[in-house]
Amino acid sequence: MRHGSVTYFDEAGKPHLPEAVPLNEAGRTQAAAAGRALAADGVKFDRVIVSGLPRTVETAMRVLAETGQQIALETWPELAEIRGGKLSGIPDDKLREAFTGAFEGVVPEQRRFLGGESVGELMDRVHPAIARLLADETWDTVLLVLHGGVNRAILSYALTGGQRLFLGNMSQAAGCINALDVGSGPHDWILRFSNYSPPAPLQTGTRSTTMEQLFKEYAKSRLPSRP
């Protein structure tokens, strides 16, 4: 899953600390809806893994509240979201690309997210974590509550048979569910479905990507309004 919706910027476009933001009202609704969808099909988890950021922890707890399970959350910090740099250090004419460039097509490894961590550096920590999880044969069904960039890294790894590629143009709506069947080999992946959003399955509310929306919010504080 991707965590539920959060508020990264205030109404004036000033950023909140991304490591501390909780779910907003929409995010709480999304997390509960995901939990009800999983419960309706009788899905039970052996393990639940989060990145440790509050938005993943809260989403996981709200999902488990709906499925009726009490499972201690495992925190894997190497699965935290791709890390941005200082927004104030990005020139105005590079701002849109800094927000959206890491999620466009097949992304070059050297592409940096918001002037911070590169896509290659993200894969350097995500791929070994997934390999370690797959090597553990003690579980049958695991829930990972993570982030849009990290989920793309995992889905790209699955869809390409373990290749070192990052497919940026896969949507990951807030609170969405992805289902993967995995086996012991690098090519033994089946993507059952991706980006299923229980509150709004057809996702008709917007034509913008998450990063396009966030760019628009942040631009209020940086770019002059135009007539």
Beta strands, then each sheet from edge to edge (+ up, - down):
strand 1: 47-50
strand 2: 74-75
strand 3: 142-145
strand 4: 177-182
strand 5: 189-196
sheet 1: 2+ 1+ 3+
sheet 2: 4+ 5-
end
